[in-house]
Amino acid sequence: ISDGNNAGSVAAISYIASVNPLAGTFAEWGTLSINHSWTSVDLSNTYRDPVIIASDPTFNGSDPATVRIKGIDENSFDIRLQEPNYKDGYHVYETVSYLVVESGDWSLNTSGSNLISAGTFNSSKLTSEGFENVSLSGFGGIDYTALTQVQTFNGPDWVTTRTKNLTSSSFQVSMQEEERLNAGAHINEDIGWIAIKEGYITDTSSNTYRSNYAEESSWLIDHNVSNGYIPTSVDTPISILAKLGSYNGSDSANVRISNISNNDFYLRVHEEQSSDKESSHVDEVPAYLVLPGSSGSMTGIRTSAGWSSKWGYGHVSAARAFEELLGIDLTERSDYGGTWWGTDNVDAADAWFGTGDLDSQTGSGITVAVVDSGVDLD
């Protein structure tokens, strides 16, 4: 970095860009009533690499149903219910909650102890052929809940996800088609996942969530709904994300939710019956996340960026760099729009105009050299 005079002192800036500026709101949730037709969902926030987990549905209709998603972009997605191929494809309205999380590793509090991570991978594997391994970082010695969801609709066959073998460094996921077709492979799909610290956790906006991977014998669930009583202990309206957290029984199945109230709800394991009429299922671990209210936003601090095929390790923000370096809050300025998208994208106007604690920072008189070979030696 040069002062432009080639002599005298050199103006050195030790911190001009923040690679991981995404703090504050990084996730949101909502609750919908959907049926077999596609419904478009507009999000309250904009995301660069969103991961979407939709709960398994309620039990208004007794036919098997899973939730499918497609068309995920920065501020919307499409969602619907899907019945197995042997059914007529029409399903009554069910209640489904969803959670959208910016990909990466996050802490819900400033101490870094309330952790949530999110990501995606691509696979064609069905449970009959084995499971994919998802690696985690930062969860050593921390109990957590893992929730998974197919993100795309590349294959039209009924499909859900099954999760198992949660350890401090990884868990396993695979897709599962209806039993009659669950051999070989499914068309490649993107599969999203989140791992969130177990227990009651509070974010930086004082929202409290309950995450549970209920592997104790008294909390296991089967096909009998009376065995699936789950108290919430929050006494407020709630949204629920519930999935199967184990693979104790290999028959194709997912979770169905009943009798949701402010204080409790019920879960059951629901098998589809493409191969036989038997619907009994062995005990499975329920994995669920209880969120306050029918919608809201989750806030916290990014602990690591994670790699995105669209956004690399994160988004550079000039405004955020000054805020983190000086411990100040800059006034958010309006975007210029049009061909100024580049400067808008790095929040340049916030730094140009400054605020009470920071004079205008235009970079006038400073020469910046970017040294980059363009070669990735790895």
C-alpha positions as CSV (number, residue, x, y, z in Angstrom):
1,I,0.0,0.0,0.0
2,S,1.5,3.3,-1.0
3,D,0.8,6.9,-0.1
4,G,1.3,7.9,-3.8
5,N,4.5,9.9,-3.2
6,N,7.0,7.1,-3.3
7,A,8.7,8.6,-0.3
8,G,8.2,9.3,3.3
9,S,5.9,7.3,5.4
10,V,3.6,4.7,3.9
11,A,-0.1,4.8,4.8
12,A,-0.7,1.2,6.0
13,I,-4.3,0.0,6.6
14,S,-4.2,-3.1,8.8
15,Y,-7.9,-4.1,8.3
16,I,-9.8,-3.0,5.3
17,A,-12.1,-5.9,4.5
18,S,-14.0,-8.4,6.5
19,V,-14.5,-11.8,4.9
20,N,-17.1,-13.0,7.4
21,P,-19.3,-10.0,8.0
22,L,-22.6,-11.7,8.2
23,A,-23.8,-11.2,11.8
24,G,-27.2,-10.3,13.2
25,T,-30.0,-12.1,11.3
26,F,-28.8,-15.2,9.6
27,A,-32.0,-17.4,9.7
28,E,-35.8,-17.2,9.7
29,W,-38.7,-19.6,10.2
30,G,-42.3,-19.7,9.3
31,T,-45.4,-22.0,9.3
32,L,-47.5,-22.8,6.3
33,S,-50.7,-24.7,5.3
34,I,-49.8,-26.6,2.1
35,N,-51.2,-29.5,0.0
36,H,-50.0,-31.3,-3.1
37,S,-49.8,-28.1,-5.2
38,W,-46.6,-26.0,-5.3
39,T,-46.7,-23.0,-3.1
40,S,-44.2,-20.1,-3.4
41,V,-42.8,-18.7,-0.2
42,D,-41.3,-15.2,-0.1
43,L,-38.7,-14.7,2.6
44,S,-38.3,-11.7,4.9
45,N,-34.5,-11.7,4.5
46,T,-32.0,-12.2,1.7
47,Y,-29.6,-15.1,1.7
48,R,-26.5,-15.9,-0.3
49,D,-26.4,-19.6,0.2
50,P,-29.6,-20.7,2.0
51,V,-30.2,-24.1,3.6
52,I,-33.9,-24.9,4.1
53,I,-35.3,-27.5,6.5
54,A,-39.0,-28.2,6.3
55,S,-40.6,-30.3,9.0
56,D,-42.4,-33.5,8.3
57,P,-46.1,-32.7,8.1
58,T,-49.1,-32.9,10.4
59,F,-51.5,-35.8,10.2
60,N,-54.7,-34.3,8.9
61,G,-54.7,-36.8,6.1
62,S,-53.8,-40.4,6.7
63,D,-52.1,-41.1,3.3
64,P,-48.3,-41.0,3.5
65,A,-46.8,-37.6,2.6
66,T,-43.4,-36.1,2.6
67,V,-42.4,-32.4,2.0
68,R,-40.6,-31.5,-1.2
69,I,-38.8,-28.2,-2.0
70,K,-37.5,-26.7,-5.2
71,G,-36.5,-23.3,-6.7
72,I,-34.4,-22.1,-3.8
73,D,-33.0,-18.6,-4.4
74,E,-31.8,-15.7,-2.3
75,N,-35.3,-14.7,-1.1
76,S,-37.8,-17.4,-2.0
77,F,-38.5,-21.1,-2.5
78,D,-41.3,-23.4,-3.6
79,I,-42.8,-26.2,-1.4
80,R,-45.5,-28.9,-1.6
81,L,-46.6,-32.2,-0.2
82,Q,-45.8,-35.4,-2.1
83,E,-47.6,-38.8,-1.8
84,P,-45.9,-42.1,-2.9
85,N,-46.4,-43.2,-6.5
86,Y,-49.0,-45.9,-5.5
87,K,-51.4,-43.2,-4.2
88,D,-53.4,-40.7,-6.3
89,G,-51.1,-37.7,-5.6
90,Y,-53.8,-35.5,-4.0
91,H,-53.4,-34.7,-0.3
92,V,-55.4,-32.6,2.1
93,Y,-53.8,-29.4,3.6
94,E,-51.2,-30.1,6.3
95,T,-49.3,-27.7,8.6
96,V,-45.6,-27.5,7.9
97,S,-43.0,-25.3,9.5
98,Y,-39.7,-24.4,7.9
99,L,-36.3,-22.9,8.9
100,V,-34.0,-21.0,6.5
101,V,-30.4,-20.8,7.6
102,E,-27.4,-19.1,5.8
103,S,-24.9,-21.8,5.2
104,G,-21.9,-21.8,7.6
105,D,-21.2,-22.0,11.3
106,W,-22.9,-19.7,13.7
107,S,-23.2,-19.0,17.4
108,L,-26.5,-17.8,18.8
109,N,-24.7,-15.8,21.5
110,T,-21.6,-13.8,21.8
111,S,-19.8,-16.4,24.0
112,G,-19.8,-18.8,21.1
113,S,-21.5,-21.6,23.1
114,N,-24.9,-21.9,21.4
115,L,-23.9,-23.4,18.1
116,I,-25.7,-24.0,14.8
117,S,-24.1,-25.2,11.6
118,A,-25.8,-25.6,8.1
119,G,-24.7,-26.9,4.8
120,T,-25.6,-28.9,1.7
121,F,-24.2,-31.8,-0.3
122,N,-25.2,-33.6,-3.5
123,S,-26.1,-37.3,-3.6
124,S,-28.0,-40.0,-5.4
125,K,-27.6,-42.6,-2.6
126,L,-30.6,-44.4,-1.2
127,T,-30.6,-46.2,2.2
128,S,-30.4,-49.5,0.4
129,E,-26.9,-48.5,-0.9
130,G,-25.6,-46.9,2.3
131,F,-25.3,-43.4,3.9
132,E,-23.3,-40.2,3.2
133,N,-21.0,-38.8,5.9
134,V,-21.4,-35.2,7.0
135,S,-18.4,-33.7,8.9
136,L,-18.9,-31.2,11.7
137,S,-16.5,-28.8,13.4
138,G,-16.9,-27.1,16.8
139,F,-19.2,-29.7,18.3
140,G,-16.6,-31.6,20.3
141,G,-18.2,-32.6,23.6
142,I,-21.5,-30.8,22.7
143,D,-24.8,-32.8,22.2
144,Y,-26.7,-31.6,19.2
145,T,-29.7,-32.3,17.0
146,A,-29.4,-32.9,13.2
147,L,-32.2,-32.2,10.8
148,T,-32.0,-32.9,7.1
149,Q,-34.1,-32.1,3.9
150,V,-33.9,-32.7,0.2
151,Q,-33.5,-29.2,-1.4
152,T,-34.3,-30.0,-5.0
153,F,-36.9,-31.7,-7.1
154,N,-34.7,-33.4,-9.7
155,G,-36.4,-36.8,-9.3
156,P,-40.2,-37.1,-9.2
157,D,-40.3,-40.2,-7.0
158,W,-41.4,-39.8,-3.4
159,V,-38.3,-39.3,-1.3
160,T,-37.5,-38.4,2.3
161,T,-34.2,-38.4,4.3
162,R,-33.0,-40.7,7.0
163,T,-30.3,-39.7,9.5
164,K,-28.2,-41.8,11.9
165,N,-24.9,-42.2,13.8
166,L,-24.5,-38.7,15.4
167,T,-21.0,-38.3,16.8
168,S,-19.1,-35.2,17.9
169,S,-17.5,-34.9,14.5
170,S,-20.0,-36.2,12.0
171,F,-23.4,-37.8,11.2
172,Q,-24.8,-39.8,8.4
173,V,-27.6,-39.1,5.9
174,S,-29.3,-40.9,3.0
175,M,-32.4,-40.6,0.9
176,Q,-35.2,-43.1,1.1
177,E,-37.8,-43.7,-1.6
178,E,-41.0,-45.7,-1.1
179,E,-40.2,-49.3,-0.1
180,R,-41.2,-50.8,-3.5
181,L,-38.7,-48.5,-5.3
182,N,-36.0,-48.1,-2.6
183,A,-33.2,-50.0,-4.4
184,G,-30.3,-48.7,-6.3
185,A,-30.2,-44.9,-6.6
186,H,-32.3,-41.8,-6.8
187,I,-31.6,-39.0,-9.3
188,N,-29.0,-36.7,-7.8
189,E,-30.4,-34.2,-5.4
190,D,-29.0,-31.5,-3.2
191,I,-29.5,-32.4,0.5
192,G,-29.5,-29.7,3.2
193,W,-28.7,-30.2,6.8
194,I,-28.4,-28.3,10.1
195,A,-26.8,-29.3,13.4
196,I,-27.9,-27.3,16.4
197,K,-26.8,-27.5,20.0
198,E,-29.3,-29.6,22.1
199,G,-31.3,-28.1,24.9
200,Y,-32.9,-24.7,25.6
201,I,-30.8,-22.1,23.8
202,T,-31.3,-18.3,23.4
203,D,-30.1,-16.1,20.6
204,T,-28.8,-12.5,20.6
205,S,-32.3,-11.2,20.3
206,S,-33.5,-13.2,23.4
207,N,-35.5,-15.7,21.3
208,T,-35.5,-19.1,23.1
209,Y,-35.5,-22.4,21.2
210,R,-35.6,-26.0,22.2
211,S,-33.5,-28.5,20.3
212,N,-33.7,-32.2,21.2
213,Y,-32.3,-35.5,19.9
214,A,-34.4,-37.7,22.2
215,E,-32.4,-40.9,22.4
216,E,-33.4,-41.8,25.9
217,S,-35.6,-44.9,25.9
218,S,-38.6,-43.1,27.5
219,W,-38.7,-40.6,24.6
220,L,-38.4,-43.0,21.6
221,I,-41.4,-43.0,19.2
222,D,-43.0,-45.7,17.1
223,H,-46.2,-46.0,14.9
224,N,-48.4,-45.5,18.0
225,V,-49.1,-41.8,18.5
226,S,-49.9,-42.3,22.2
227,N,-46.2,-43.2,22.6
228,G,-45.1,-39.9,21.1
229,Y,-46.1,-37.3,23.6
230,I,-43.6,-34.3,23.7
231,P,-44.0,-31.5,26.3
232,T,-42.6,-28.2,25.2
233,S,-42.6,-26.3,28.6
234,V,-42.8,-22.9,26.8
235,D,-46.5,-22.1,27.1
236,T,-46.5,-20.0,24.0
237,P,-47.5,-20.6,20.3
238,I,-44.8,-22.6,18.6
239,S,-43.4,-23.8,15.3
240,I,-42.0,-27.3,15.1
241,L,-39.4,-29.0,12.9
242,A,-39.6,-32.7,13.5
243,K,-37.7,-35.6,11.7
244,L,-36.6,-39.1,12.3
245,G,-33.2,-39.0,13.9
246,S,-32.3,-42.7,13.6
247,Y,-32.4,-45.7,11.3
248,N,-33.4,-48.5,13.6
249,G,-36.1,-49.7,11.2
250,S,-35.3,-49.9,7.5
251,D,-38.9,-49.6,6.2
252,S,-39.6,-46.3,4.4
253,A,-41.1,-43.9,6.9
254,N,-41.1,-40.3,8.2
255,V,-42.6,-38.4,11.2
256,R,-46.1,-37.1,11.4
257,I,-47.1,-34.5,14.0
258,S,-50.5,-34.2,15.8
259,N,-52.3,-32.1,18.4
260,I,-49.9,-29.1,18.5
261,S,-50.6,-26.8,21.4
262,N,-48.7,-24.2,23.3
263,N,-47.6,-26.8,25.8
264,D,-47.1,-30.1,23.9
265,F,-47.4,-32.1,20.7
266,Y,-47.4,-35.7,19.5
267,L,-45.2,-37.5,17.1
268,R,-45.6,-40.9,15.3
269,V,-43.5,-42.9,12.8
270,H,-45.6,-43.2,9.7
271,E,-44.7,-45.9,7.1
272,E,-45.8,-45.9,3.6
273,Q,-47.3,-49.2,2.3
274,S,-46.2,-49.6,-1.3
275,S,-44.8,-53.2,-0.6
276,D,-47.3,-54.4,2.1
277,K,-50.1,-53.2,4.3
278,E,-48.1,-53.6,7.5
279,S,-47.4,-50.3,9.2
280,S,-45.9,-51.2,12.6
281,H,-42.5,-49.7,13.1
282,V,-39.7,-50.2,15.7
283,D,-38.7,-47.5,18.1
284,E,-36.9,-44.5,16.6
285,V,-35.2,-41.4,17.9
286,P,-37.2,-38.2,17.3
287,A,-35.2,-35.2,16.3
288,Y,-36.9,-31.9,16.7
289,L,-36.5,-28.1,17.1
290,V,-39.2,-26.0,18.8
291,L,-39.3,-22.3,17.7
292,P,-41.3,-19.5,19.3
293,G,-44.4,-18.3,17.5
294,S,-45.5,-19.0,13.9
295,S,-42.6,-17.0,12.3
296,G,-39.6,-15.1,13.3
297,S,-35.9,-14.4,12.7
298,M,-32.8,-16.0,14.3
299,T,-29.9,-13.8,15.2
300,G,-26.3,-14.6,16.1
301,I,-22.6,-14.3,15.1
302,R,-20.8,-16.2,12.3
303,T,-18.0,-18.3,13.7
304,S,-16.7,-19.5,10.3
305,A,-17.8,-18.9,6.8
306,G,-17.9,-22.4,5.2
307,W,-17.4,-22.6,1.5
308,S,-20.1,-21.7,-1.0
309,S,-19.9,-22.5,-4.7
310,K,-21.6,-19.2,-5.4
311,W,-20.0,-16.9,-2.7
312,G,-16.7,-18.5,-1.8
313,Y,-15.9,-17.9,1.9
314,G,-18.2,-14.9,2.3
315,H,-19.1,-11.4,1.3
316,V,-16.7,-8.4,1.6
317,S,-18.2,-5.3,3.2
318,A,-16.3,-2.0,3.6
319,A,-18.8,-0.8,6.2
320,R,-18.6,-4.0,8.2
321,A,-14.7,-3.7,8.2
322,F,-14.8,-0.3,9.7
323,E,-17.4,-1.3,12.2
324,E,-15.4,-4.3,13.5
325,L,-12.1,-2.4,13.5
326,L,-13.3,0.7,15.3
327,G,-16.2,-0.8,17.3
328,I,-18.8,1.6,15.9
329,D,-22.1,1.4,14.0
330,L,-22.3,3.1,10.6
331,T,-25.5,4.6,9.3
332,E,-26.9,2.3,6.5
333,R,-27.1,4.3,3.2
334,S,-29.5,3.6,0.3
335,D,-28.2,1.6,-2.6
336,Y,-27.4,3.5,-5.8
337,G,-28.8,0.8,-8.0
338,G,-28.3,0.2,-11.7
339,T,-24.7,-0.1,-12.8
340,W,-23.5,0.8,-9.3
341,W,-24.3,-2.8,-8.2
342,G,-20.6,-3.4,-7.4
343,T,-20.3,-0.6,-4.9
344,D,-23.7,-1.4,-3.5
345,N,-22.6,-5.0,-3.0
346,V,-19.7,-4.0,-0.7
347,D,-21.7,-1.3,1.2
348,A,-19.3,1.4,0.0
349,A,-21.7,4.3,0.5
350,D,-21.9,3.6,4.3
351,A,-18.1,4.2,4.5
352,W,-18.1,7.1,1.9
353,F,-20.5,9.2,3.9
354,G,-19.3,8.1,7.4
355,T,-21.3,8.8,10.5
356,G,-20.8,10.6,13.8
357,D,-17.8,8.6,14.9
358,L,-16.2,8.2,11.5
359,D,-15.3,10.9,8.9
360,S,-16.0,10.2,5.3
361,Q,-13.7,7.4,4.0
362,T,-13.4,7.7,0.2
363,G,-9.8,6.3,-0.2
364,S,-8.7,9.5,-1.9
365,G,-4.9,9.6,-2.2
366,I,-4.4,6.0,-1.4
367,T,-3.1,3.5,-3.9
368,V,-4.1,-0.2,-3.4
369,A,-2.2,-2.9,-5.1
370,V,-3.8,-6.4,-5.4
371,V,-1.2,-9.1,-5.6
372,D,-2.8,-12.3,-6.8
373,S,-1.2,-14.9,-9.1
374,G,-4.6,-16.4,-10.0
375,V,-3.2,-19.9,-9.4
376,D,-4.7,-22.3,-6.9
377,L,-1.8,-24.6,-6.0
378,D,-4.2,-27.0,-4.3
